[in-house]
Amino acid sequence: MKTTKYFDYTRNRSDRLKIKEEWIIYVMENPEKIEIQSDGRIRKWAKIEETFKYLRVIILEDGETVHNAFFDRSFKEG
């Protein structure tokens, strides 16, 4: 999994330590929702069944480099 330096840094925050790499890959491959940001980055969301939460993954324009990943408390299903 390719990542940015920003992702590598923020991954060590206490609220992100529990996010598994396999979950990030799952969201990238099985998104329930996709949005393109104005800067070209790609937002993808999917529900992580083990946590009952939605994980948002931000990917760079290349479609493969992870820039950010976090549980999105404001995500609404449907």
C-alpha positions as CSV (number, residue, x, y, z in Angstrom):
1,M,0.0,0.0,0.0
2,K,1.4,3.3,-1.1
3,T,1.1,6.2,1.4
4,T,2.0,9.8,1.8
5,K,4.3,11.2,4.6
6,Y,1.2,12.9,6.0
7,F,-0.6,9.6,6.3
8,D,2.4,7.9,7.9
9,Y,2.6,10.8,10.5
10,T,-1.2,10.9,11.3
11,R,-1.4,7.1,11.5
12,N,0.3,7.2,14.9
13,R,-2.4,9.4,16.4
14,S,-4.3,7.7,19.2
15,D,-7.6,7.9,17.4
16,R,-6.2,6.2,14.3
17,L,-4.0,3.4,15.8
18,K,-6.9,0.9,15.7
19,I,-7.4,1.4,11.9
20,K,-6.2,-1.8,10.2
21,E,-4.4,-1.7,6.9
22,E,-6.7,-4.4,5.6
23,W,-9.7,-2.1,6.3
24,I,-8.1,0.6,4.3
25,I,-7.6,-1.8,1.4
26,Y,-11.2,-3.0,1.7
27,V,-12.5,0.6,1.4
28,M,-10.3,1.2,-1.6
29,E,-11.6,-1.9,-3.4
30,N,-15.2,-1.9,-2.2
31,P,-16.4,1.7,-1.7
32,E,-20.0,2.3,-0.9
33,K,-19.6,6.0,-1.9
34,I,-17.0,7.9,-3.9
35,E,-16.5,11.6,-4.3
36,I,-13.8,13.6,-6.2
37,Q,-12.6,16.6,-4.3
38,S,-11.8,19.9,-6.0
39,D,-8.1,19.2,-5.7
40,G,-8.5,15.9,-7.5
41,R,-8.2,13.7,-4.4
42,I,-10.6,10.8,-4.1
43,R,-12.8,10.2,-1.1
44,K,-14.1,6.6,-0.5
45,W,-16.3,5.3,2.2
46,A,-17.3,1.8,3.3
47,K,-18.7,0.3,6.5
48,I,-16.3,-1.8,8.5
49,E,-18.5,-4.5,10.0
50,E,-16.2,-5.2,12.9
51,T,-16.6,-1.7,14.2
52,F,-20.1,-0.8,12.9
53,K,-18.5,2.5,11.6
54,Y,-17.8,4.0,8.2
55,L,-14.2,4.4,7.3
56,R,-13.3,7.3,5.0
57,V,-10.1,6.9,2.9
58,I,-8.6,9.8,1.0
59,I,-6.6,8.8,-2.0
60,L,-4.3,11.0,-4.2
61,E,-5.2,11.6,-7.9
62,D,-3.1,8.6,-8.9
63,G,-5.8,6.4,-7.5
64,E,-3.5,4.3,-5.3
65,T,-1.7,6.5,-2.7
66,V,-3.4,6.8,0.6
67,H,-3.3,10.3,2.1
68,N,-5.7,9.9,5.0
69,A,-8.0,7.4,6.7
70,F,-10.4,7.9,9.6
71,F,-13.7,6.8,10.9
72,D,-16.3,9.3,9.6
73,R,-18.8,10.0,12.4
74,S,-20.8,12.3,10.2
75,F,-21.4,9.8,7.3
76,K,-25.0,9.0,6.6
77,E,-26.1,5.8,5.0
78,G,-28.3,6.0,1.9
